[in-house]
Amino acid sequence: MVVFYVIFAYLLGSIPFGLMIAKIYNVDIRRQGSGNIGATNVFRSLGLVPGILAFGLDFGKGTLAVYVGYWVGGYPQLILLMGIAAIFGHMFSLFLKFKGGKGAATGLGVLAGLTPDIFVIAAILTLAIILVTRYV
């Protein structure tokens, strides 16, 4: 069953939400900006609302993978493997010929599911760095 759950998490992570959102706007996000399918490129290429939506969905798939791990048994190794599988799914999507995003939003979602207190600290530091440097 462990293999099944890890494959599930990988496939969940493989869903290219940034690409799907961009298609709503008739844009191939892989040909815009950095060419990346992630939330940052969606934000830069399409604006605030699509960017936030892409971030939320990518974040959510990381968190969901971890929560499913808790739900199906709660073994720390399984939970961690499922989180890693979701990140790898985002970075090496089965649906995009094993290409994808950088895994930042999905990784933050995994972190939030694993250690919410550390996630809050990381989120505050990340926002501060972005605001000061104007670089994501």
FISE-448491 format. One record per residue (C-alpha): residue in one letter; x negated, z negated, y. Coordinates in nm, 3 decimals. Layout:
REM residues N
REC   r         X         Z         Y
REC   A         X         Z         Y
...
END
This chain:
REM residues 136
REC   r         X         Z         Y
REC   M     0.000     0.000     0.000
REC   V    -0.290    -0.065     0.237
REC   V    -0.384     0.304     0.227
REC   F    -0.023     0.400     0.304
REC   Y    -0.011     0.168     0.607
REC   V    -0.344     0.290     0.742
REC   I    -0.232     0.653     0.704
REC   F     0.093     0.562     0.881
REC   A    -0.103     0.411     1.171
REC   Y    -0.330     0.718     1.189
REC   L    -0.029     0.952     1.200
REC   L     0.137     0.734     1.465
REC   G    -0.182     0.749     1.671
REC   S    -0.197     1.126     1.620
REC   I     0.124     1.189     1.816
REC   P    -0.003     1.371     2.130
REC   F     0.229     1.219     2.390
REC   G     0.028     1.353     2.686
REC   L     0.057     1.706     2.553
REC   M     0.429     1.662     2.483
REC   I     0.497     1.528     2.833
REC   A     0.300     1.813     2.991
REC   K     0.501     2.066     2.790
REC   I     0.816     1.932     2.959
REC   Y     0.654     2.052     3.284
REC   N     0.557     2.385     3.121
REC   V     0.190     2.291     3.142
REC   D    -0.072     2.299     2.869
REC   I    -0.261     1.985     2.968
REC   R    -0.559     2.102     2.761
REC   R    -0.611     2.376     3.021
REC   Q    -0.572     2.148     3.325
REC   G    -0.815     1.905     3.485
REC   S    -1.055     1.763     3.228
REC   G    -0.873     1.935     2.942
REC   N    -0.806     1.599     2.783
REC   I    -0.458     1.513     2.647
REC   G    -0.475     1.152     2.765
REC   A    -0.290     0.963     3.034
REC   T    -0.563     0.994     3.299
REC   N    -0.560     1.373     3.285
REC   V    -0.181     1.378     3.278
REC   F    -0.178     1.154     3.587
REC   R    -0.433     1.366     3.773
REC   S    -0.273     1.697     3.676
REC   L     0.099     1.616     3.686
REC   G     0.139     1.302     3.896
REC   L     0.229     0.937     3.879
REC   V     0.548     0.937     3.670
REC   P     0.420     1.164     3.389
REC   G     0.089     0.973     3.392
REC   I     0.257     0.635     3.360
REC   L     0.482     0.768     3.085
REC   A     0.184     0.909     2.892
REC   F    -0.004     0.581     2.936
REC   G     0.294     0.375     2.820
REC   L     0.355     0.585     2.512
REC   D    -0.014     0.595     2.415
REC   F    -0.042     0.220     2.477
REC   G     0.275     0.163     2.277
REC   K     0.156     0.349     1.969
REC   G    -0.152     0.126     1.955
REC   T     0.052    -0.190     1.994
REC   L     0.313    -0.070     1.743
REC   A     0.046    -0.002     1.480
REC   V    -0.080    -0.360     1.514
REC   Y     0.270    -0.509     1.509
REC   V     0.359    -0.313     1.194
REC   G     0.043    -0.462     1.042
REC   Y     0.167    -0.810     1.127
REC   W     0.511    -0.728     0.992
REC   V     0.400    -0.589     0.655
REC   G     0.176    -0.876     0.561
REC   G    -0.022    -1.012     0.849
REC   Y    -0.360    -0.984     0.679
REC   P    -0.621    -0.969     0.956
REC   Q    -0.815    -0.689     0.786
REC   L    -0.501    -0.476     0.750
REC   I    -0.394    -0.538     1.108
REC   L    -0.737    -0.443     1.239
REC   L    -0.759    -0.134     1.017
REC   M    -0.419    -0.018     1.139
REC   G    -0.525    -0.060     1.502
REC   I    -0.846     0.132     1.443
REC   A    -0.654     0.404     1.256
REC   A    -0.416     0.446     1.551
REC   I    -0.710     0.486     1.791
REC   F    -0.877     0.737     1.560
REC   G    -0.546     0.921     1.530
REC   H    -0.533     0.957     1.907
REC   M    -0.895     1.072     1.927
REC   F    -0.882     1.303     1.624
REC   S    -0.519     1.409     1.602
REC   L    -0.409     1.580     1.285
REC   F    -0.159     1.772     1.498
REC   L    -0.432     1.910     1.729
REC   K    -0.690     2.023     1.473
REC   F    -0.865     1.684     1.493
REC   K    -0.909     1.693     1.869
REC   G    -0.744     1.451     2.107
REC   G    -0.793     1.200     2.384
REC   K    -1.052     0.933     2.444
REC   G    -0.839     0.655     2.298
REC   A    -0.846     0.428     2.604
REC   A    -0.472     0.364     2.642
REC   T    -0.419     0.342     2.266
REC   G    -0.716     0.107     2.240
REC   L    -0.572    -0.112     2.514
REC   G    -0.245    -0.122     2.322
REC   V    -0.431    -0.233     2.010
REC   L    -0.612    -0.499     2.212
REC   A    -0.281    -0.622     2.355
REC   G    -0.136    -0.652     2.006
REC   L    -0.441    -0.827     1.863
REC   T    -0.538    -1.062     2.146
REC   P    -0.292    -1.068     2.437
REC   D    -0.495    -1.323     2.633
REC   I    -0.813    -1.115     2.621
REC   F    -0.607    -0.805     2.702
REC   V    -0.485    -0.965     3.026
REC   I    -0.843    -1.043     3.130
REC   A    -0.957    -0.690     3.038
REC   A    -0.662    -0.534     3.224
REC   I    -0.736    -0.733     3.541
REC   L    -1.105    -0.640     3.529
REC   T    -1.023    -0.274     3.458
REC   L    -0.782    -0.253     3.750
REC   A    -1.032    -0.422     3.980
REC   I    -1.307    -0.178     3.879
REC   I    -1.078     0.123     3.925
REC   L    -0.964     0.001     4.267
REC   V    -1.320    -0.065     4.384
REC   T    -1.490     0.245     4.240
REC   R    -1.190     0.483     4.251
REC   Y    -1.308     0.600     3.907
REC   V    -1.123     0.562     3.579
END
